[in-house]
Amino acid sequence: MLELDIIKQHVRLEPDFTEDDTLLETYSTAAQRLVENYTGRTLYATAAEIPKDPDSGEVTDEDALVLDDDITTAMLLLIGHWYVNRESVVVGTITSELPMAVEALIAPYRHFHFA
């Protein structure tokens, strides 16, 4: 969903470095799924990709979420984190979550389904 060139810029890789392309694309897909799972919505790259009824032309996914700068930034933060921290445990360091990071960027897009 995200272009590989913007991902490489974010993780500070040269465009011609291709050794980690598959890994970065895997992280990008995982970031997309995390956003979709957290928000309860399907993410589309553009509004034109949102499915429409062939007869009426009306949107069939009322909870569609179109990729914007907030979502892009959240996905890039996730991808960058996963790229630098490739294991589930970090030994010998003190870390803390950056305030106003991923959750803050995608929380406003969260959709709650009521029964």
Phi and psi in degrees as GROMACS dihedral restraints (atoms count N, CA, C in turn):
[ dihedral_restraints ]
;  ai    aj    ak    al  type     phi  dphi    fc
    3     4     5     6     1   -79.7    20    10
    4     5     6     7     1   143.9    20    10
    6     7     8     9     1   -70.0    20    10
    7     8     9    10     1   140.7    20    10
    9    10    11    12     1   -61.6    20    10
   10    11    12    13     1   -31.6    20    10
   12    13    14    15     1   -65.4    20    10
   13    14    15    16     1   -38.2    20    10
   15    16    17    18     1   -72.0    20    10
   16    17    18    19     1   -34.1    20    10
   18    19    20    21     1   -64.4    20    10
   19    20    21    22     1   -44.5    20    10
   21    22    23    24     1   -64.3    20    10
   22    23    24    25     1   -37.9    20    10
   24    25    26    27     1   -61.0    20    10
   25    26    27    28     1   -43.9    20    10
   27    28    29    30     1   -63.7    20    10
   28    29    30    31     1   -41.7    20    10
   30    31    32    33     1   -91.6    20    10
   31    32    33    34     1     8.9    20    10
   33    34    35    36     1    60.6    20    10
   34    35    36    37     1    48.9    20    10
   36    37    38    39     1  -109.6    20    10
   37    38    39    40     1   145.2    20    10
   39    40    41    42     1   -68.0    20    10
   40    41    42    43     1   143.5    20    10
   42    43    44    45     1   -57.6    20    10
   43    44    45    46     1   -31.2    20    10
   45    46    47    48     1   -85.3    20    10
   46    47    48    49     1    -4.0    20    10
   48    49    50    51     1   -79.6    20    10
   49    50    51    52     1   112.8    20    10
   51    52    53    54     1  -113.1    20    10
   52    53    54    55     1    -2.7    20    10
   54    55    56    57     1   -58.7    20    10
   55    56    57    58     1   -33.7    20    10
   57    58    59    60     1  -104.0    20    10
   58    59    60    61     1    12.6    20    10
   60    61    62    63     1   -58.0    20    10
   61    62    63    64     1   -45.5    20    10
   63    64    65    66     1   -63.6    20    10
   64    65    66    67     1   -41.7    20    10
   66    67    68    69     1   -61.6    20    10
   67    68    69    70     1   -46.4    20    10
   69    70    71    72     1   -64.0    20    10
   70    71    72    73     1   -37.5    20    10
   72    73    74    75     1   -67.6    20    10
   73    74    75    76     1   -36.0    20    10
   75    76    77    78     1   -64.4    20    10
   76    77    78    79     1   -45.0    20    10
   78    79    80    81     1   -62.2    20    10
   79    80    81    82     1   -37.1    20    10
   81    82    83    84     1   -63.9    20    10
   82    83    84    85     1   -43.2    20    10
   84    85    86    87     1   -64.3    20    10
   85    86    87    88     1   -41.6    20    10
   87    88    89    90     1   -63.8    20    10
   88    89    90    91     1   -40.0    20    10
   90    91    92    93     1   -64.5    20    10
   91    92    93    94     1   -40.3    20    10
   93    94    95    96     1   -60.9    20    10
   94    95    96    97     1   -45.4    20    10
   96    97    98    99     1   -65.2    20    10
   97    98    99   100     1   -38.3    20    10
   99   100   101   102     1   -61.6    20    10
  100   101   102   103     1   -44.9    20    10
  102   103   104   105     1   -61.2    20    10
  103   104   105   106     1   -45.5    20    10
  105   106   107   108     1   -63.5    20    10
  106   107   108   109     1   -43.5    20    10
  108   109   110   111     1   -66.6    20    10
  109   110   111   112     1   -41.1    20    10
  111   112   113   114     1   -68.3    20    10
  112   113   114   115     1   -41.1    20    10
  114   115   116   117     1   -86.0    20    10
  115   116   117   118     1   -19.3    20    10
  117   118   119   120     1    72.4    20    10
  118   119   120   121     1    25.1    20    10
  120   121   122   123     1  -133.2    20    10
  121   122   123   124     1   156.5    20    10
  123   124   125   126     1   -90.1    20    10
  124   125   126   127     1   133.6    20    10
  126   127   128   129     1   -96.1    20    10
  127   128   129   130     1   131.2    20    10
  129   130   131   132     1  -121.5    20    10
  130   131   132   133     1   144.1    20    10
  132   133   134   135     1   -66.1    20    10
  133   134   135   136     1   -37.5    20    10
  135   136   137   138     1  -140.8    20    10
  136   137   138   139     1   162.1    20    10
  138   139   140   141     1   -63.7    20    10
  139   140   141   142     1   -29.3    20    10
  141   142   143   144     1   -65.4    20    10
  142   143   144   145     1   -22.3    20    10
  144   145   146   147     1   -82.5    20    10
  145   146   147   148     1   -12.3    20    10
  147   148   149   150     1   -66.4    20    10
  148   149   150   151     1   127.9    20    10
  150   151   152   153     1   -62.5    20    10
  151   152   153   154     1   144.2    20    10
  153   154   155   156     1  -128.1    20    10
  154   155   156   157     1   151.0    20    10
  156   157   158   159     1   -66.0    20    10
  157   158   159   160     1   128.4    20    10
  159   160   161   162     1   -64.6    20    10
  160   161   162   163     1   -27.3    20    10
  162   163   164   165     1   -85.2    20    10
  163   164   165   166     1   -49.3    20    10
  165   166   167   168     1   -92.9    20    10
  166   167   168   169     1   -21.3    20    10
  168   169   170   171     1    78.4    20    10
  169   170   171   172     1     3.4    20    10
  171   172   173   174     1   -79.5    20    10
  172   173   174   175     1   147.5    20    10
  174   175   176   177     1   -62.5    20    10
  175   176   177   178     1   133.0    20    10
  177   178   179   180     1   -97.5    20    10
  178   179   180   181     1   -14.9    20    10
  180   181   182   183     1  -108.6    20    10
  181   182   183   184     1    90.9    20    10
  183   184   185   186     1   -67.7    20    10
  184   185   186   187     1   -20.0    20    10
  186   187   188   189     1  -100.3    20    10
  187   188   189   190     1    17.6    20    10
  189   190   191   192     1   -57.5    20    10
  190   191   192   193     1   144.3    20    10
  192   193   194   195     1  -125.3    20    10
  193   194   195   196     1   122.4    20    10
  195   196   197   198     1   -95.4    20    10
  196   197   198   199     1   134.3    20    10
  198   199   200   201     1   -55.8    20    10
  199   200   201   202     1   124.3    20    10
  201   202   203   204     1  -131.9    20    10
  202   203   204   205     1  -173.2    20    10
  204   205   206   207     1   -63.5    20    10
  205   206   207   208     1   -37.7    20    10
  207   208   209   210     1   -62.7    20    10
  208   209   210   211     1   -48.6    20    10
  210   211   212   213     1   -67.0    20    10
  211   212   213   214     1   -41.5    20    10
  213   214   215   216     1   -58.6    20    10
  214   215   216   217     1   -46.5    20    10
  216   217   218   219     1   -61.9    20    10
  217   218   219   220     1   -45.1    20    10
  219   220   221   222     1   -60.2    20    10
  220   221   222   223     1   -44.2    20    10
  222   223   224   225     1   -64.9    20    10
  223   224   225   226     1   -40.4    20    10
  225   226   227   228     1   -64.9    20    10
  226   227   228   229     1   -39.0    20    10
  228   229   230   231     1   -61.7    20    10
  229   230   231   232     1   -43.4    20    10
  231   232   233   234     1   -62.7    20    10
  232   233   234   235     1   -49.0    20    10
  234   235   236   237     1   -60.6    20    10
  235   236   237   238     1   -44.6    20    10
  237   238   239   240     1   -61.7    20    10
  238   239   240   241     1   -42.0    20    10
  240   241   242   243     1   -62.8    20    10
  241   242   243   244     1   -46.9    20    10
  243   244   245   246     1   -66.2    20    10
  244   245   246   247     1   -34.4    20    10
  246   247   248   249     1   -67.7    20    10
  247   248   249   250     1   -40.9    20    10
  249   250   251   252     1   -79.2    20    10
  250   251   252   253     1   -36.9    20    10
  252   253   254   255     1  -111.7    20    10
  253   254   255   256     1    88.1    20    10
  255   256   257   258     1   -87.0    20    10
  256   257   258   259     1     0.5    20    10
  258   259   260   261     1  -120.7    20    10
  259   260   261   262     1   163.5    20    10
  261   262   263   264     1   -81.1    20    10
  262   263   264   265     1   -12.3    20    10
  264   265   266   267     1  -129.7    20    10
  265   266   267   268     1   136.4    20    10
  267   268   269   270     1  -113.8    20    10
  268   269   270   271     1   126.1    20    10
  270   271   272   273     1  -104.2    20    10
  271   272   273   274     1   137.4    20    10
  273   274   275   276     1    80.0    20    10
  274   275   276   277     1    20.6    20    10
  276   277   278   279     1  -136.2    20    10
  277   278   279   280     1   158.9    20    10
  279   280   281   282     1  -111.1    20    10
  280   281   282   283     1   124.8    20    10
  282   283   284   285     1  -128.6    20    10
  283   284   285   286     1   160.7    20    10
  285   286   287   288     1  -149.1    20    10
  286   287   288   289     1   150.6    20    10
  288   289   290   291     1   -71.5    20    10
  289   290   291   292     1   138.5    20    10
  291   292   293   294     1   -71.9    20    10
  292   293   294   295     1   129.8    20    10
  294   295   296   297     1   -65.1    20    10
  295   296   297   298     1   150.7    20    10
  297   298   299   300     1    62.4    20    10
  298   299   300   301     1    36.2    20    10
  300   301   302   303     1   -97.8    20    10
  301   302   303   304     1  -134.1    20    10
  303   304   305   306     1   -54.9    20    10
  304   305   306   307     1   -54.1    20    10
  306   307   308   309     1   -60.3    20    10
  307   308   309   310     1   -40.6    20    10
  309   310   311   312     1   -64.4    20    10
  310   311   312   313     1   -32.0    20    10
  312   313   314   315     1   -75.6    20    10
  313   314   315   316     1   -36.3    20    10
  315   316   317   318     1  -100.4    20    10
  316   317   318   319     1   -14.4    20    10
  318   319   320   321     1   -56.6    20    10
  319   320   321   322     1   -39.3    20    10
  321   322   323   324     1   -63.9    20    10
  322   323   324   325     1   -17.3    20    10
  324   325   326   327     1   -93.4    20    10
  325   326   327   328     1    -2.0    20    10
  327   328   329   330     1   -64.6    20    10
  328   329   330   331     1   134.8    20    10
  330   331   332   333     1  -115.8    20    10
  331   332   333   334     1   127.6    20    10
  333   334   335   336     1  -103.7    20    10
  334   335   336   337     1   129.7    20    10
  336   337   338   339     1   -95.4    20    10
  337   338   339   340     1   124.1    20    10
  339   340   341   342     1  -103.7    20    10
  340   341   342   343     1   139.9    20    10
